[in-house]
Amino acid sequence: MAKVQTFAEKAAKLARRADKIVTCPDTGKETRILDIKMIKSEKTPKGSYKFTEKNMRVYESTFKPIKG
């Protein structure tokens, strides 16, 4: 049976999402951090395509990856 979330757990989860506001080093403005999934297609020697997935964190204002 699945665990039922309490109100406190839901509030804590939303608070963690709110903490993702930082200052972008390129623009100097406050921006959010987004969690995205990059999908890259590569052609194999046989002619078919292979897809590689990579989870990244980027700045919302510039979409540049976060270093660190």
C-alpha positions in Angstrom: 0.0 0.0 0.0 1.3 3.5 -0.9 2.4 5.9 1.8 0.0 8.8 2.3 1.8 12.2 2.5 1.0 14.4 5.5 0.5 18.1 5.2 3.9 18.8 6.8 5.6 16.6 4.2 3.8 18.4 1.4 4.8 21.8 2.8 8.4 20.8 3.2 8.5 19.6 -0.4 7.2 23.0 -1.6 9.7 24.8 0.6 12.6 22.9 -1.0 11.3 24.0 -4.5 11.1 27.7 -3.4 14.8 27.6 -2.3 15.9 27.3 -5.9 16.2 31.1 -6.5 19.8 32.2 -6.9 21.7 35.0 -8.6 22.8 34.2 -12.1 26.5 34.9 -12.6 26.1 36.0 -16.2 23.2 38.5 -15.8 23.6 39.4 -12.1 19.8 39.1 -11.6 17.8 36.7 -9.4 16.7 33.6 -11.4 15.3 30.2 -10.7 17.1 26.9 -11.1 15.4 24.4 -13.4 15.9 20.7 -13.5 15.8 19.5 -17.1 16.5 16.4 -19.1 18.8 16.7 -22.1 18.3 14.1 -24.8 21.0 13.8 -27.4 20.6 11.7 -30.6 23.6 9.9 -32.0 23.8 8.0 -35.3 25.3 4.5 -34.9 27.5 2.9 -37.6 24.6 0.7 -38.6 22.5 3.8 -39.5 20.1 3.7 -36.6 19.8 6.3 -33.9 20.7 6.0 -30.2 19.4 8.4 -27.6 21.3 9.4 -24.5 19.6 11.1 -21.6 21.3 13.4 -19.1 19.7 15.2 -16.2 21.0 18.8 -15.7 20.3 21.9 -13.6 20.3 25.2 -15.5 19.6 28.9 -14.8 16.1 29.9 -16.1 17.4 33.3 -17.5 20.2 32.0 -19.7 19.7 28.2 -19.8 23.4 27.7 -19.0 24.3 24.7 -16.9 25.2 25.2 -13.2 28.8 24.4 -12.4 29.4 22.6 -9.2 
